Amino acid sequence: MKADALKSLIKSNKDKLNIEIDTDKKTISEKSLCPTQVDDMHNPKCLMRECANCSTKLMRKYLNTVKEESQTEDLQISWYKWESRHVERDDGSKKSIKSCVPKSTNFCVFADDLEKDMLGYPSHKFRAQWQQKRMIECLKTLSKEEIMIIIDFNENYTCSFQNEI
């Protein structure tokens, strides 16, 4: 949702912002990593945020071009964010639910929030691509008596390995 907000900000301020930057999540993430290596893959240390040469600070530098181009000290941006909130049930017990909440702040606060969000994204993206490749390999070898079940947990950035469960 933040990538959409950034795209919308640039589009609505075309007259002030004389820049062309990619605002999709993948490109923003790429700006925080070292260049790809073999087979167009990043070093695992980069993906796990253990590399001394790359970090979300590189992404922040990329995003700061928007603020610098605006020549506005207090550039404002609006977006939506999923947040947990607690509600009380009829029986008095409490339940935690997720709500999509509108946010509006200056660009620096937005960039801080985006930077935090992007910490786990590269490793998540890598796992998703790796799983996709393996799934395709498995599909090619299925017999007529076998089926494949796919369960997708959208943007679930945590990973529990079999031996952890």
Secondary structure, 3 states (H helix, E strand, C coil): CHHHHHHHHHHHCCCCCCCCCCCCHHHHHHCCCCCCCHHHCCCHHHHCCCCCCCCHHHHHHHHHHHHHHHCCCCCEEEEEEEEEEEEECCCCCEEEEEEEEEEEEEHHHHHHHHHHHCCCHHHHHHHHHHHHHHHHHHHHHCCCCCCCCCCCCCCCCCCCCHHHC
